[in-house]
Amino acid sequence: MPDETSAVHVPVLLDRVLALLGPALENRDAVVVDATLGLGGHAEALLAAHPRLTLVGLDRDPAALARSRERLAPFAERIHLVHAVYDRMPDVLDELGLEGVDGVLFDLGVSSMQLDVADRGFAYAQDAPLDMRMDQSAGRTAEQVVNDYPVPDLARVLREYGEERFALRIARAIERRRRDAPLRSTAELAELVRDAIPAATRRSGGHPAKRTFQALRIEVNDELAAVRTAVPAALTALRTGGRIVVLAYHSLEDRIVKQALADLVRDTTPPDMPVPLPDHRPQFRLLTRGAEEASESEIAANPRAASVRLRAAERIRESA
């Protein structure tokens, strides 16, 4: 039987990512951080395109790191792969003796391997233990969240992270079920959510449990807190001319990225000053107009690109 992770991994918006990062990396000794290495698709393409590039790859998932290490073996002398959540980027760069970098890539959300391996518990379409940890060696599981959180807290998670309009209804259904026995499996939870949602709503919008599973994954892995810390740190680490590209798959992630860039791309000269002050000029310029979406052809070739929102920027001066 074939390995469940052996399916071809198609990196999202690969050509666009290469085009945006390329000008900061080409024909020079450059350093790029792939903050969400995953299965290494973007990293492999960047290393192949830029022979003088050194790549620092971070991932919280030891299994993903092992797979990427195999994939990137031909570039072993130019890579540093580190088991870390991306909010530890400053520490990692310090440990490697790197004072600045020329490119940073974030491909946020759950990786292809985590979705495709049934026993990780990320997919509502496959029965598995309720885990959902990106790093299975640490932290709380989705099982602990659904069985231990009070109803108001559980409803808040589903509403805020899953944008689930029936959050309280689902949380109360979970609470009724766990009085009899703890919820243990993804199939149990998916069925419970389906039954808790009004029948008319189930007929459209994809699987009824999709938003609940997304919310639990974000809560279990504390993803939004990591993004709030990591994106500003990445912007600080970029040298002049360096570029950042962020692929977000959730409106809250995208909003954090947008806000992190907002203050850095505008002139902060006080309005009563007659001329712009040099130290108040923008530090970055946007490389995208708003958040770019995948084309219809990209989504047809890679359905996981359907919800992607891409933002990119270039550092144009050092901070004061």
N, C-alpha and C positions, 0 to 999 in steps of 0.2 A: 504493500500500500504506500503511495507516495507521501512524503513529508508534507504536512499541512502548510508549512512555510515556504515550500519550494515554488509556489506560484510566482510568476514574473512580477517584480515590484516596479510599478510605474510612478516615478516621482511627479508630484503635482507641479504644473507650470514650469517644467524644467528649462525649456528654451528661454522663457522670459527671465527666470532667475539668472541664468548664465549671461544674458544680455545686460541685465542691470548691474550685476557684480563685476562683469568683465573689465570695464574701464579702470577700476581700482586695482586690478590684479595683473593685467597683462604686461609682459616684457619687463618684469621686475621681481625682486625678491620680496614677495608679499606674504602676509599671514591672514588667513580667514578662519573665523570660528563658525563651525556648524553646531549651533547650540542645541539642536534636536536631531542628532545623527540618524536615529532610526535604523533602517536597513542600508543606509549609505548611498542611496541613489544620486542625490544631489552632490554629495562629497566626491564620489567617483568621477562624475562628469567635470567638476571643477578641477580636480587634480589632473585629469587627462588633458583639459584645455589649457592649463597653465603649468608648464614644466618646472617653473621656479617657485611654485606655491608651496607653503607649509600650511597644513590644515590641523586645527585643534577641534576634535569632535567630542561633544558631551552627550551623554544619555544616562537617564536614571535607571534604565532597564538593562541589567547585566546580559540577558539573552540577546538583546539587540546589539549590544557592543560586541559580543562574541561573533555574531553573524557579520557585522561590519568589518571586524578585524580580518576575517577571512576574505571578504570581498575586496578590501583595500590593501591586501598583502603586496601587490605589485608596487605600491607606493609607500611601503613600510618606513623608508628612511625620511619621508616627508610628512608623517602623521604623528599626532599625539592624541590617543583616545583615552578619555577619562570618564570613570563612573561618577557622575554628578548631575544634580538637577541644574538647569541653566541659570538659576539665580545665584549659583556659586561661581559664576564666570570670573569675577574679579579675583577671587582666591586662586582659581586655576591658572589664570594668566600670571599672577604673581609667583606661583610655585614654578612655572615654566620660565620665569625671567623675561616675560614679554611685557614691555611698557605700553605698547599700543598695537592695534591691529588695523588691517586695511579693508576687511569685510566681515560682516556678521549676517548669518542666515538663521531665521527661526521658522520652522515648519511646525506650527503648534497643533495641539490635539493628540488624538490617539494614532499610533502608527499602524501601518498595514499588517505587520506581524502580530501585533496585539489583537487586532480585529480578527485575523484569520486563524489564530490558534484558539480552538474552542475552550480549552480549560482555563484561559485567562479570565473569562467571565465578562468580557466587554460587549459581546454580541447577544442581542435579545433573540436572534433566530437560532441559536445553538444552546443546548442545555449544558450547563457547567456550574461549578460552585460560584457563589456570589463574591468574587474577589475584586477585580477591577483595579488592582494596584499596578502601576507601571513598574515599580520596583517591588517585587514580591518578597524581598528580604526585610521590609520594614513598613511600618504604618498600619493604620486601620483598614479594614476591608469594607466592601459594600454591604456584606452581611451584617457587620457590626452597626453600620449606619442605619439600615432599615429596621433592625431589631432593637436598637438601643436609643435612638433619637426620640425625644418627645414629639408628639404630633405637630405642634407649632413649628419646631425646628425643622422637621422633615418637610413640612409644607413649604417653608421658606426656601429650602434648598431646591425643591422641585420648581417653585415659581421663579426664583431668581436665576438659577443656572440652567434650567430646562425651558424657561418661558412657558411653563405648563399651566394653562388656565384652569385645569381641574386639580390643581395641586392639593388643596385641602381635602377634596373628595378622595383622592388616591391615598393621601397620608392616613385618613381615617380608616380606609379599607385595609391598609397595611396593619394598622394598630389592632383592628378586629381579628385579623388572621393570626398575628403573632401572640395573641392571648392564648390560643390553642396550642400553637407550636411555632418555633422560630422559622422564618423563611430562610432556606438554604441554597436554592438554585435559581438560575436565571430563568428557567422555564416557569417555575412557580410565580416569580415576580412578574414576568411578562403576561402571564394569564390573568393574574390578579389585576394588573393595570388595565388590561383590555376589558375586563368585566366591570371595573369601576367607572369607566368612561361611558357617557351616554351612547346608545347604539347609533344614533344619527351621526355622531362625530367619528365613529370608527370607520365609516364608509369612505372617508377621504383623508388625505394628508399623510399617507404612509402608515407604518406600523404604530399602533397606539402607544407602545412602550418606548418609542424612540427618544422622546424628550426626557422621560424619567431616567433612562439609562445614561443619557448624556449628563444630566444633572448629578447623578450619583458618582459618575467618573470624575467630574470636575471637583466635587467635594472630597472624594477619597484621596485624590492626588494634590489637593490644594493648588490647583492650576492657576487660578486668577491671581493669587497672592504672589506666586512665582513670576508671573508675567509682569506684574506691577514693579517688582524689584529688578528683574533681568533686563527689560528693555531700556530703562534709563541707564543702567550700568553698561550696556552694550554701546549706547550712544556716547557715553563718556570715554569708552575705550578706543573709539575710532580716531585714527589720525586724520589730518586734513587731506581731503580727497578720498577718504574711506567711505564705504557705502554699507547701508543696512537694508535688508529685504526681510519682510515679515509676511508669512502666510498664516492667516487666521481663519478659523472655521466657525466661529461663534461671535455673535454681535458684541458680547461683553469683552472678549479678547480684543476685537478690532477697535472698540471704543478706547481701551487702555492705550493701544498703540497710537491711535489718533491724538489722544490727549498728551502723550509723552512727546510727540513731535511738535505739537501746536506752539508751545512757548519758544521752541528753538528755531523755528522758521520765520519768525517775525522780528521786526526791529522794535526794540524796547526803549528807544529814546523817548524821554518824557515829552508829552505833546507841546509843552511851552518852549522847547528848545528850537532855535531857528534852523539848525542843520542836524542831520543824523550824527550821533556820537559813535566813534569807531568801536568802542567796547560794547555798544548796544546793537550793533548790526546783527543780522541773523547768523546763527552758527551752522545751520543746515539749510539745504534747499530740497524741496520735494521732487522726486523723480516720477511720481505718478499723480494723476489728477483724481483725487479722491481715492477710493479703494477699487482696484481693478478686479474684475471677475473673469472666470474662465470662459473661453469661447464655447459655442455649441459643439464644435468638433472635438475640443479637448475633453469636454464632459462625456461625449459619446465614447471616446477612447479610454477615458479614466473616470468613471462615475464618482469617485471620491473627490473630484475637483468641483462638484456641483455647488458646494457651499463656501468655497474658498474666497477670501478677500485679501488682496495683495496690496501692501503699501511699501514704499521704498524712499530713501533719502540719502543725501550725500553731505558730509561735513565740508563746509566751505571756509571755516576759520576756527581757530582754537578758542576755547572759552577764556574769558578774561582772568 
